[in-house]
Every structure is written in C-alpha cells, then in structure tokens.
Amino acid sequence: MKNTYLGLTFIFMLLASCSINSPKKKRELIQMDRNLISNEQQLASILDRLYDLEKKKENTAPIRILHIGDSHVQMGHFSNAIREGLQAEFGGSELGFFFPNILSGGYNPAGINIQSKSNWKCATNSKSDSTIQVGVTGASAQTVDSISNIQFAFKGLSKIKTVTIYHQKLDSLFQIRCDGAVIQTIDNKQITAYTTITLPEEASEINVEIVRLTATANQFSIYGVSMNQLKTEGIDYHAFGVSGNQYQFFATLSPLFKAQVEDLQADLIIFSLGSNDAYRKNIDSVTYQKTINQLISEIRKLVPKTKFLITFPPDTKYDNKRPDSEKLVLNCIQQATKSMQVSAWDFHSIMGGFDSNANWQELNLASKDGLHLSKEGYQIEGALLNIALAKALKNKYPKSKWFAKTAETYEKSISKIKLF
C-alpha cells in the first residue's frame, strides 16, 4: 500500500504543476475546471455506497466495477491508476478479472508478467473467429497442444497466492493442473465455469497446465483470469481492454458476453472506447449512436441495477493526421450519454481538446505514435477520473473527505515540479 500512496503522490504532483499553479500567460495543460462527471446524478447509488465505505459502515457490500475499453485500457496504466486510487481510499481486492492478452499478441497487464511456451488460437473483438466465442473480456484463447501451459508472475514485491481461470466447462475432457496447489472447479452456468488454484503459500510465480485427457477432445477455451481475490469489501475492479476495440463490435452481443455480464452483476460499467472508431471513414452517425444506445439497453435488460459511465477518448493524431471521424464520434458519444441518461467524463476536453496531444508529448506524457499516452500520462488520466468522482461524492455528501485528501496531496507538491 505504501507504494500505491507514493505513486499517487507523484501523479498529483504532476497534476498540480500542469494546472493549478500554471502562469496565466501559458496555456494550461489540463483543464481542471472541466474535470467533472456530467449527469452525476445517474451515479447516485454508487456515490451512496462509496460514502458508506468511506464511513466504514458495517455490512457494506463491495462495489463491483467493469471497465471495458481499447488499447488505452489494455496497457493497464490507466485502469491501474483508477483501481489503486479507489482501493487506497475504500479498500478492496488487489487485482480483478482480466484477459491474458499476451496470448493473443497484446500487452501484459501492468505489474504482471505472463508467459506461455504453448500454441494458442485466439480471437478478440477486433480479430474475430467464427469458431471461438468472445465474452465480456473481449478476447478468448483456445488450446492447440495436448498440454498447454501458462506462467503468471507479479513484477516487484507482490506475491501470488491464488489464481482463478474462467473457462468453458471441463466436461471430463480436460484437466487443470498446478503442482502442490489446491484446485477447485465450479460450473457457473451452461456456458461458463471457473477454476480456483490456491498455493500452500505465497510465491513469486505460478505455473498452470491445461491437459487434454482424450485424443478426441476439441480445443479448450479460456476467457479470463483473476489473481489474489481475497477481500470481501471495498472496490472490486475488473478491466478489459482490447487493441483496436470499437463500439461497432458490440452491435450484437454474444451468448457468452450476456452470460458473463449476468454472472458478474456489475454495479458500475465504464466504457472507454471511441479512439479507433474515430479513424474510420464515412461513419453513419445515426447507426453509430444507435449502436451505443443499444449496447446500454441490452445490458440493462440483463442487469437492470447496473449504472454506466462513458469516458471520452483522448485527442490523437496518428501519422500526423487528424482522425477522419473524430468530431462525429465525440458528438455521438455525447448525444448517447444524454439519450440513454448515463454519466460521462469528457477526457478529450480535460486534456486540452483538439491538438492537445502535442502538448502532452512535449512533457513526455504522450507517446510519439500520436495514439497513446505514456505510462505517466495514463496515470494522470486515471487520477483525474478519481478526482472527478471525488468531486461528485463531495457534491452529494459535503462531509466526504476523499476530495480534500486528493487536493491536499497535490497542493503541497506544487513547487517541486517544473511548470508547463
């Protein structure tokens, strides 16, 4: 937890230097006056429970958050900053449900090293395969070898005690093995199951094998992983990012997606999409907005009490070219949040609006590819979202101290960072 607070302090130091104390003659990097949750009243039930957690009210159930996005989320720095900020204040499990994207050619989650010497057949929202179902994580991996292995290791000082793998039903055709561990498999519903692997003591890594028991068995699919889920209160945060992900890929929800959404029973779903959509040409605005509306409507049918927060994509300029449909996408997302009565967080405006990516690059807070932020940039983005949530909580509950804590942290650090 000490490392978490040090990391948050650094982030707030950057936030302070970039906004609060910037000279008036210079352009502010971050528009802090825009760092608000719009339609925050739609999050009233979430804010109620956050305040209960803050006041340490007994028998307060964990708040389960699903964060669905593209590569901005898959890299893990943005989502980890949100998770760490929330859990530092309200408690909760260390790391939620995620997909080992390295199996499909993506990134390892921040802080975790995942390796496999086996062959895998994979599908994602952006690289579909009609023979592989994709669920809420946006990706699935299917075994090819008779024995497939995955190795998990935390980077740094953290240790592994448990790993839970979400997968198709075993049906006596496959077995999950791990030397010296206690293994328990539970069939969740007709489509999904999960296996929890518990080591006798904490370790720096864990090696798991999936074994085909009969020569006639088909391939076996895994849908996601969670690690060290030991807490029963606080914030239960799960991030699912897929490179190339777009809203159009959710026009039709798979049976697996629906089953997993029902199983997870999220209190809050955050959507961080739109960057890849913006680079598409000739988007029909009516169809695009209808897709976003329909996605929210379909999920509401499955989990009526779930609340939604839609974040706006950052300003980008890949290959020095402005996205063809950027303004259309931003406008459609804005209209969808209003028509569907969901909360929104406009990071595009907060980071400075159109052409602001260059300013972030100047401070090494954005990548030179023009598409992504740097690790520090994503940490700032995550911290900004938490500050916006803290403001919303303060608005509803004036006695809340969460926002005051964040403000005090970066106010004290203003003089230590070079101004923009």
C-alpha positions as CSV (number, residue, x, y, z in Angstrom):
1,M,0.0,0.0,0.0
2,K,3.0,2.3,0.7
3,N,4.0,2.1,-3.0
4,T,0.4,3.0,-4.0
5,Y,0.5,6.2,-2.0
6,L,3.9,7.1,-3.4
7,G,2.6,6.6,-6.9
8,L,-0.5,8.7,-6.3
9,T,1.6,11.4,-4.7
10,F,3.7,11.6,-7.9
11,I,0.6,11.7,-10.1
12,F,-0.9,14.5,-8.1
13,M,2.4,16.4,-8.2
14,L,2.2,16.4,-12.0
15,L,-1.5,17.4,-11.9
16,A,-0.7,20.3,-9.7
17,S,2.2,21.5,-11.9
18,C,0.2,21.2,-15.1
19,S,-2.9,23.1,-13.9
20,I,-3.3,24.8,-10.6
21,N,-0.1,26.8,-10.4
22,S,0.5,27.4,-14.2
23,P,1.2,31.1,-15.0
24,K,-1.8,32.7,-16.8
25,K,0.4,33.7,-19.8
26,K,0.9,30.0,-20.5
27,R,-1.6,27.5,-21.8
28,E,-2.8,25.1,-19.1
29,L,-2.1,21.5,-20.0
30,I,-5.1,20.2,-18.1
31,Q,-8.4,22.0,-18.0
32,M,-9.2,21.2,-14.3
33,D,-12.5,23.3,-14.5
34,R,-13.8,20.7,-16.9
35,N,-12.8,17.7,-14.8
36,L,-16.3,16.8,-13.8
37,I,-18.7,13.9,-14.1
38,S,-21.7,15.0,-16.2
39,N,-25.1,13.6,-15.3
40,E,-23.5,12.7,-12.0
41,Q,-27.0,12.1,-10.5
42,Q,-27.1,8.9,-12.5
43,L,-24.4,7.6,-10.2
44,A,-26.3,8.4,-7.1
45,S,-26.5,4.7,-5.9
46,I,-22.7,4.3,-6.5
47,L,-22.0,7.5,-4.6
48,D,-24.2,6.3,-1.7
49,R,-22.2,3.2,-1.4
50,L,-18.8,4.9,-1.7
51,Y,-19.8,7.1,1.2
52,D,-20.9,4.1,3.2
53,L,-17.4,2.6,2.5
54,E,-15.7,5.9,3.5
55,K,-17.7,6.0,6.8
56,K,-16.8,2.3,7.3
57,K,-20.5,1.4,7.6
58,E,-20.9,-2.2,8.6
59,N,-22.1,-4.8,6.1
60,T,-21.4,-2.6,3.0
61,A,-21.2,-4.9,0.0
62,P,-18.2,-4.5,-2.4
63,I,-18.7,-2.2,-5.3
64,R,-18.0,-4.2,-8.5
65,I,-16.8,-2.2,-11.5
66,L,-16.2,-3.5,-15.0
67,H,-14.1,-1.2,-17.2
68,I,-14.4,-2.1,-20.9
69,G,-12.1,-0.4,-23.4
70,D,-9.5,-0.5,-26.1
71,S,-5.7,-0.4,-26.0
72,H,-5.8,2.6,-23.7
73,V,-7.3,0.2,-21.1
74,Q,-5.4,-2.9,-22.2
75,M,-2.0,-1.4,-21.3
76,G,-3.1,-1.3,-17.7
77,H,-1.6,2.0,-16.6
78,F,-4.9,4.0,-16.9
79,S,-7.1,1.3,-15.3
80,N,-4.5,0.5,-12.6
81,A,-4.4,4.2,-11.6
82,I,-8.2,4.2,-11.2
83,R,-8.1,0.9,-9.2
84,E,-5.3,1.9,-6.9
85,G,-6.8,5.3,-6.2
86,L,-10.2,3.8,-5.3
87,Q,-8.8,1.0,-3.3
88,A,-6.3,3.2,-1.4
89,E,-9.3,5.1,-0.1
90,F,-12.1,2.5,0.1
91,G,-10.2,-0.9,0.3
92,G,-10.8,-3.9,-1.9
93,S,-9.2,-6.7,-3.9
94,E,-5.8,-6.2,-5.4
95,L,-6.5,-7.1,-9.0
96,G,-9.7,-8.0,-10.8
97,F,-10.7,-10.2,-13.6
98,F,-8.7,-9.6,-16.8
99,F,-7.7,-11.4,-20.0
100,P,-4.0,-12.6,-20.5
101,N,-3.7,-10.6,-23.7
102,I,-0.2,-11.7,-24.3
103,L,-1.7,-15.0,-25.7
104,S,-3.4,-13.0,-28.5
105,G,-0.4,-10.8,-29.3
106,G,-1.4,-8.0,-26.9
107,Y,0.1,-6.4,-23.8
108,N,0.7,-8.0,-20.4
109,P,-1.2,-6.2,-17.7
110,A,0.8,-3.6,-15.9
111,G,2.6,-5.2,-13.0
112,I,2.2,-8.8,-14.2
113,N,4.4,-10.9,-16.4
114,I,2.5,-13.7,-18.2
115,Q,4.3,-16.2,-20.4
116,S,3.4,-19.4,-22.3
117,K,5.5,-21.8,-24.4
118,S,2.4,-23.3,-25.9
119,N,0.5,-22.6,-29.1
120,W,-2.9,-20.8,-28.7
121,K,-5.6,-20.0,-31.2
122,C,-7.1,-16.6,-30.2
123,A,-10.0,-14.3,-31.1
124,T,-10.8,-10.8,-30.0
125,N,-13.5,-8.2,-30.7
126,S,-11.2,-6.7,-33.3
127,K,-9.9,-10.0,-34.7
128,S,-12.9,-12.3,-34.7
129,D,-13.0,-16.1,-35.4
130,S,-16.3,-17.8,-36.0
131,T,-15.1,-20.9,-34.2
132,I,-14.3,-19.0,-30.9
133,Q,-16.8,-17.2,-28.7
134,V,-15.7,-13.9,-27.2
135,G,-17.2,-12.7,-24.0
136,V,-17.1,-9.6,-21.7
137,T,-13.2,-9.5,-21.7
138,G,-13.3,-9.0,-25.5
139,A,-10.9,-12.0,-26.0
140,S,-10.7,-15.7,-25.8
141,A,-7.8,-18.2,-26.1
142,Q,-8.2,-21.8,-27.3
143,T,-5.7,-24.6,-26.6
144,V,-3.9,-26.2,-29.5
145,D,-1.4,-28.6,-27.8
146,S,-2.3,-31.6,-25.7
147,I,-0.7,-29.9,-22.7
148,S,-0.9,-26.1,-22.6
149,N,0.9,-24.0,-20.0
150,I,0.6,-20.5,-18.7
151,Q,3.1,-18.9,-16.2
152,F,2.0,-16.0,-14.1
153,A,4.4,-13.7,-12.1
154,F,3.9,-10.4,-10.3
155,K,6.6,-7.8,-11.0
156,G,8.1,-6.2,-7.9
157,L,7.4,-7.2,-4.4
158,S,3.8,-8.7,-4.7
159,K,3.3,-12.4,-4.3
160,I,0.8,-14.8,-5.7
161,K,-1.5,-16.9,-3.5
162,T,-4.5,-17.7,-5.8
163,V,-5.3,-17.6,-9.5
164,T,-8.8,-18.1,-10.8
165,I,-9.2,-19.1,-14.5
166,Y,-12.6,-18.6,-16.2
167,H,-13.2,-21.1,-19.0
168,Q,-15.6,-23.3,-20.8
169,K,-16.9,-26.4,-18.9
170,L,-14.3,-29.1,-18.4
171,D,-16.8,-32.0,-19.1
172,S,-14.2,-34.6,-18.0
173,L,-12.3,-33.9,-21.2
174,F,-9.7,-31.6,-19.8
175,Q,-7.9,-31.1,-16.5
176,I,-6.3,-28.1,-15.0
177,R,-3.1,-28.9,-13.0
178,C,-0.7,-27.0,-10.8
179,D,1.9,-28.8,-8.7
180,G,1.3,-28.5,-4.9
181,A,-1.9,-26.4,-5.3
182,V,-5.4,-27.0,-4.1
183,I,-7.7,-26.9,-7.2
184,Q,-11.4,-26.3,-7.2
185,T,-13.6,-26.1,-10.3
186,I,-17.1,-24.7,-10.2
187,D,-19.5,-24.9,-13.2
188,N,-21.1,-21.5,-13.2
189,K,-23.8,-21.8,-15.8
190,Q,-24.4,-23.7,-19.0
191,I,-21.7,-21.8,-20.8
192,T,-19.1,-20.9,-18.3
193,A,-17.1,-22.3,-15.4
194,Y,-14.1,-21.3,-13.3
195,T,-11.2,-23.0,-11.6
196,T,-9.5,-21.5,-8.5
197,I,-5.9,-22.6,-7.9
198,T,-4.6,-21.9,-4.3
199,L,-0.9,-22.3,-3.5
200,P,0.1,-23.6,0.0
201,E,2.0,-20.3,0.5
202,E,2.6,-17.1,-1.4
203,A,5.1,-17.4,-4.3
204,S,6.7,-15.1,-6.9
205,E,5.2,-17.1,-9.8
206,I,2.7,-19.9,-10.5
207,N,2.7,-22.4,-13.4
208,V,-0.6,-23.8,-14.7
209,E,-1.2,-26.6,-17.1
210,I,-4.3,-27.4,-19.1
211,V,-4.3,-31.1,-20.1
212,R,-6.3,-32.8,-22.8
213,L,-7.5,-36.1,-21.4
214,T,-8.8,-37.8,-24.5
215,A,-7.5,-37.7,-28.1
216,T,-11.0,-36.9,-29.4
217,A,-11.5,-33.8,-27.2
218,N,-11.9,-30.5,-29.0
219,Q,-9.9,-27.4,-28.1
220,F,-10.4,-25.8,-24.7
221,S,-11.2,-22.1,-24.3
222,I,-10.2,-19.8,-21.5
223,Y,-12.0,-16.4,-21.1
224,G,-10.1,-14.6,-18.4
225,V,-8.1,-14.7,-15.2
226,S,-8.2,-13.1,-11.8
227,M,-5.5,-13.1,-9.1
228,N,-5.4,-12.7,-5.3
229,Q,-9.1,-12.1,-4.9
230,L,-9.1,-12.3,-1.1
231,K,-11.1,-9.3,0.0
232,T,-14.8,-9.2,0.6
233,E,-15.4,-5.5,0.9
234,G,-14.3,-2.2,-0.8
235,I,-13.8,-1.9,-4.6
236,D,-13.8,-5.0,-6.8
237,Y,-12.4,-3.6,-10.1
238,H,-12.1,-5.5,-13.4
239,A,-10.5,-4.0,-16.6
240,F,-10.9,-5.5,-20.1
241,G,-9.0,-3.7,-22.8
242,V,-8.7,-4.9,-26.4
243,S,-6.4,-3.3,-29.0
244,G,-8.5,-2.0,-31.9
245,N,-11.8,-2.3,-29.9
246,Q,-14.7,-0.2,-31.2
247,Y,-18.3,0.3,-30.3
248,Q,-19.4,-1.3,-33.6
249,F,-18.1,-4.7,-32.3
250,F,-20.9,-4.6,-29.7
251,A,-23.7,-4.2,-32.2
252,T,-24.5,-7.9,-31.5
253,L,-23.8,-9.3,-28.1
254,S,-22.6,-13.0,-28.0
255,P,-24.3,-15.5,-25.7
256,L,-21.0,-15.7,-23.8
257,F,-20.9,-11.9,-23.3
258,K,-24.5,-12.0,-21.9
259,A,-23.9,-14.9,-19.6
260,Q,-20.7,-13.3,-18.2
261,V,-22.4,-9.9,-17.7
262,E,-25.2,-11.7,-15.7
263,D,-22.6,-13.7,-13.7
264,L,-20.5,-10.7,-12.8
265,Q,-23.5,-8.5,-11.7
266,A,-21.5,-5.2,-12.0
267,D,-22.7,-2.2,-10.0
268,L,-20.9,0.1,-12.5
269,I,-19.7,-0.4,-16.1
270,I,-17.2,2.1,-17.5
271,F,-16.9,2.2,-21.3
272,S,-13.7,3.8,-22.7
273,L,-14.0,3.4,-26.4
274,G,-14.0,5.7,-29.5
275,S,-10.3,6.2,-30.4
276,N,-10.4,3.5,-33.1
277,D,-13.9,4.5,-34.3
278,A,-12.5,8.0,-34.9
279,Y,-10.1,6.7,-37.6
280,R,-12.9,5.0,-39.6
281,K,-14.2,6.9,-42.7
282,N,-17.7,7.6,-43.7
283,I,-19.4,6.6,-40.4
284,D,-23.1,6.9,-40.4
285,S,-23.8,8.9,-37.3
286,V,-27.3,7.5,-36.8
287,T,-26.1,3.9,-36.9
288,Y,-23.1,4.7,-34.7
289,Q,-25.2,6.3,-32.0
290,K,-27.8,3.6,-32.2
291,T,-25.1,1.0,-31.6
292,I,-24.0,2.8,-28.3
293,N,-27.6,3.1,-27.2
294,Q,-28.4,-0.5,-28.0
295,L,-25.4,-1.7,-26.1
296,I,-26.5,0.0,-22.9
297,S,-30.1,-1.1,-23.4
298,E,-29.2,-4.7,-23.8
299,I,-27.0,-4.7,-20.7
300,R,-29.8,-3.0,-18.8
301,K,-32.1,-5.9,-19.7
302,L,-29.5,-8.3,-18.2
303,V,-28.6,-6.3,-15.1
304,P,-31.2,-3.6,-14.5
305,K,-29.5,-2.1,-11.5
306,T,-26.1,-1.5,-13.2
307,K,-25.0,2.1,-13.7
308,F,-22.9,3.4,-16.6
309,L,-20.0,5.9,-17.0
310,I,-18.8,6.6,-20.5
311,T,-15.4,8.2,-20.9
312,F,-14.4,10.2,-24.0
313,P,-11.3,9.2,-25.9
314,P,-8.1,11.3,-25.8
315,D,-7.0,13.6,-28.5
316,T,-4.9,11.7,-31.0
317,K,-3.1,12.4,-34.3
318,Y,-1.6,9.2,-35.7
319,D,1.0,9.6,-38.5
320,N,0.4,13.4,-38.1
321,K,-3.2,13.0,-39.5
322,R,-6.3,14.0,-37.6
323,P,-8.8,11.2,-37.4
324,D,-11.4,11.4,-40.1
325,S,-14.4,11.0,-37.8
326,E,-13.2,12.4,-34.5
327,K,-15.7,15.2,-34.2
328,L,-18.6,12.9,-35.2
329,V,-17.6,10.2,-32.7
330,L,-17.3,12.8,-29.9
331,N,-20.6,14.2,-30.7
332,C,-22.4,10.8,-31.0
333,I,-20.9,9.7,-27.6
334,Q,-22.2,13.0,-26.1
335,Q,-25.6,12.5,-27.6
336,A,-25.8,8.9,-26.4
337,T,-25.0,9.8,-22.8
338,K,-27.9,12.2,-22.9
339,S,-30.4,10.0,-24.6
340,M,-29.6,7.0,-22.5
341,Q,-29.3,9.0,-19.3
342,V,-25.9,7.8,-18.3
343,S,-22.9,9.6,-16.7
344,A,-20.0,10.8,-18.8
345,W,-16.4,12.0,-18.3
346,D,-15.0,14.2,-21.2
347,F,-11.3,13.5,-21.0
348,H,-10.9,14.9,-24.5
349,S,-11.8,18.3,-23.3
350,I,-10.0,17.9,-20.0
351,M,-6.6,17.1,-21.6
352,G,-7.0,20.3,-23.7
353,G,-9.2,19.4,-26.6
354,F,-8.2,19.2,-30.3
355,D,-4.4,19.3,-31.0
356,S,-3.6,18.9,-27.2
357,N,-1.8,15.6,-27.8
358,A,1.3,17.6,-28.9
359,N,1.4,19.4,-25.6
360,W,1.3,16.1,-23.7
361,Q,4.1,14.8,-26.0
362,E,6.2,17.8,-25.1
363,L,6.1,16.7,-21.4
364,N,6.6,13.0,-22.3
365,L,3.1,12.3,-21.1
366,A,2.0,11.0,-24.6
367,S,3.7,8.6,-26.9
368,K,5.3,9.7,-30.1
369,D,3.0,7.5,-32.1
370,G,0.3,10.1,-31.6
371,L,-2.2,7.4,-30.4
372,H,-1.3,6.6,-26.8
373,L,-0.3,8.3,-23.7
374,S,2.9,7.4,-21.8
375,K,2.8,5.4,-18.5
376,E,2.8,8.7,-16.6
377,G,0.1,10.2,-18.9
378,Y,-2.2,7.3,-18.3
379,Q,-1.6,7.5,-14.5
380,I,-2.6,11.2,-14.7
381,E,-5.7,10.3,-16.7
382,G,-6.7,7.7,-14.1
383,A,-6.0,10.1,-11.2
384,L,-8.1,12.8,-12.9
385,L,-11.1,10.4,-13.2
386,N,-10.8,9.6,-9.5
387,I,-10.7,13.3,-8.7
388,A,-13.9,13.8,-10.8
389,L,-15.6,11.0,-8.9
390,A,-14.4,12.5,-5.6
391,K,-15.9,15.9,-6.6
392,A,-19.2,14.1,-7.3
393,L,-19.1,12.4,-4.0
394,K,-18.4,15.7,-2.3
395,N,-21.3,17.3,-4.1
396,K,-23.7,14.7,-2.8
397,Y,-22.1,14.3,0.7
398,P,-20.4,17.5,1.7
399,K,-18.8,15.7,4.7
400,S,-16.9,13.4,2.5
401,K,-13.1,13.8,2.9
402,W,-12.0,11.9,-0.2
403,F,-11.7,15.0,-2.4
404,A,-10.0,17.0,0.3
405,K,-7.3,14.3,0.6
406,T,-6.5,14.4,-3.1
407,A,-6.5,18.2,-3.1
408,E,-4.1,18.4,-0.2
409,T,-1.8,15.9,-1.7
410,Y,-1.1,17.9,-4.9
411,E,-1.4,21.4,-3.3
412,K,1.6,20.6,-1.1
413,S,3.6,19.4,-4.1
414,I,3.2,22.3,-6.5
415,S,6.7,23.8,-6.0
416,K,8.5,20.6,-6.6
417,I,7.7,20.1,-10.3
418,K,8.7,22.2,-13.4
419,L,5.8,24.2,-14.7
420,F,4.5,23.8,-18.2
